[in-house]
Amino acid sequence: MRHPHSRTTRRRVAGVLAAGLLCTAGLAAPAVAAPAGAPAAPTAPALADGLALAPPMGFNNWNSTHCRAEFNESMVKGIADLFVAKGLKDAGYQYVNLDDCWALPDRDANGKLVPDPARFPGGIKAVADYVHAKGLKLGIYTSAGTKTCNSAGFPGGLGHEYSDARQFADWGVDYLKYDNCNNQGVDARQRYRTMRDALKATGRPIVYSICEWGENKPWEWASDVGHLWRTTGDISDNWGSMLSILKQNLPLAPYGGPGHWNDPDMLEVGNGGMTDTEYRSHFSLWSVMAAPLLIGTDLRKASQATFDILGNKEVIAVDQDPLGKQGAVVSSTGGRWVVAKEMKDGSRAVALFNESGTAQRIATSASAVGLPDADAYTLRDLWQHRTYNTAGTIAATVPAHGTVLLRVAADPDWAAHPPAVELGLDGSPLLEAATPATLTSTVTDLGRTPARRVSVSLTGPAGWTVRATSATSAATLPSGRALRTGWRVTAPAGTPTGSYDLTLRTSYRAPSGTPVTSTLPLTASVVVAPPSGTSYLGDLPWLSATSGWGPVERDASNGESDAGDGHPLTIGGKVYAKGLGVHALSDLSFYTGKACEKVTAEVGVDDEKGTRGTVAFEIWADGTRAAATGVLTNAMPAQPVTADVTGAEVVRLVVTDGGDGVDSDHADWADARLSC
């Protein structure tokens, strides 16, 4: 049974089954040879062809349409039109790429590929001509196997490389995505090199995208084979998938560069499975990783917020920087990521990324990201489009799942800009209705110049009481100094549990007199005290919950799609009546109010995934990991886990993907209990 959400699984199963059938039958895999008369492969091939000197930018239909009927000539032309009309072409997007299902299932009598006349009545060349007339380029798709990945069985390129490449060139194709399904067990390097040589033999410049999902570590061998190579399985439109792929791609920074890029798969921005904050993180992190930027949403239906994200030229400039360096991890403690990318002009693009479900202060320094010593630096916020000076500290309070993307430089003209001022809020944003919470705001001058006439305000929902208990203004904040203001925040009696918006705002003047305002949106949660005694966690309300696929399920396994679509929790043949079913990557948090002592559970991969799935379980008490299992597989029985959570205000149940991606990672917190 295929994994319902993962085309990657279909690909892997198809390839493995094909290889297994060949081995079982004692047959040799078909050789991938050039046809008679084809030019011999060069003895030391290299791709110094001037293509993809920056990561390719464009569109691919798969993430928004899959193989549905809406993928057709009209759609492709409409996307090309919108590239021009919405300024995306001007921002650097140029490839309009077709994915699977563009062809008929059978070749013609001469072995040629046949475009589906229902989808593309004018043929592929007519579409290419239309796209080219807009000053754009056309891409196409096939697989390095006997069939493509779709179950309809469209023809793949294995054994037809030179003929197919010639057709693509004759049609005016500028980009080929070459997938990995139904590969008959033939060596990946051999298959992908054969198509490389076939494309080269056409004489047409065609960007070559290797899509073998990172299974054979193409970053180690493909720099002279393709212009980009997938490093992971397929992305999907959810936070867990994006996060898992990010973590797999980040360590590969040394392998990417001009003409040979790590490809963590296409963009999901605008498809609806994540928030705009999460999509900004997705776009920021792909850009700082110098990843290809291939839009995966149907732009004919896109919101203005989606266009604003995809069209941010300052973020795109990070991705397209001609030096071609992929950003490297500077730090990642507690889900507070700092990723820095060296730029050709000597500046650094710095992503402050908050993986966690609550706002976090993330800080680094100019020296830590590789900048030289200087009196001060300019700091450009690429989403706010504002420029400041900093004495060297690079810091921000970053919303849950958010990213602050900055460009920092040792610039002699730093004094022309106002000082950077950091906003923060100390104290727990968790409060019980009718019980005052004590918070402290901080306004810190990170700049080399003073901030003058500083004031701060904190506002909450209508009906809440928010009262300052100390000074809310300062005549001057010298460099490195902070205005600290105490606040008493009270939610009215009867306020329902849930999340509520708070806004921290400051205004100040630069030495030049220029007024500056800065706003930090925050979230407060109204909570209830945990019950005394021992309770099943599945019976308690949670503060926040993320799951890689589908919602977290109470007393059932994760069904990947809609609430209630799971099955009885089952690990190693044992069925559990109580517990929580999740899908990696997942993070569940519970308010324990410093009144609880222990969490216990039986944990493992749910039996419903057969032999697939690898996960690791962690229990966190506030910011400390209190227990961890290591990597568990489906072959292992349930493992007991116990954590001392004495004095913790919040307990988190975390499941990671075991380091190999999220495919089939159904994880059960069986019999999970909290003792208070």
Secondary structure, DSSP 4 states (H G I P E B T S, - for coil): ---TT-HHHHHHHHHHHHHHHHHHHTPPPPP--PPTTPPPPPSS----SS--SS--EEEESHHHHTTSTT-SHHHHHHHHHHHHHTTHHHHT--EEE--SS-B-SS--TTS---B-TTT-TTHHHHHHHHHHHTT-EEEEEEESSSB-SSTT--B--TT-HHHHHHHHHHHT--EEEEE-TT-TT--HHHHHHHHHHHHHHHTS--EEEE-STTTT-GGGT-TTT-SEEE-SS---SSHHHHHHHHHHHGGGGGG-BTTBEEE-----TTSSSS-HHHHHHHHHHHHHTT--EEE-S-GGG--HHHHHHHT-HHHHHHHT-TT-PPPEEEE-GGGEEEEEEE-TTS-EEEEEEE-SSS-EEEEEETTTTTPPP-S-EEEEETTTTEEEEESSEEEEEE-TT-EEEEEEE--TTGGGSPBPEEEEEES-SEEETTS-EEEEEEEEE-SSSPEEEEEEEEE-STT-EEEE-S--EEEEE-TT-EEEEEEEEEPPTTPPSEEEEEEEEEEEE-TT--EEEEEEEEEEEEE-PPPSSEEEGGGS--SEEE-SSS--EESS---SSSTT----EEETTEEESSEEEEESSEEEEEE-TT---EEEEEEEE-GGGTT--EEEEEEEETTEEEEEEEEEETTSPPEEEEEE-TT-SEEEEEEE-TTS--TT-EEEEEEEEEE-
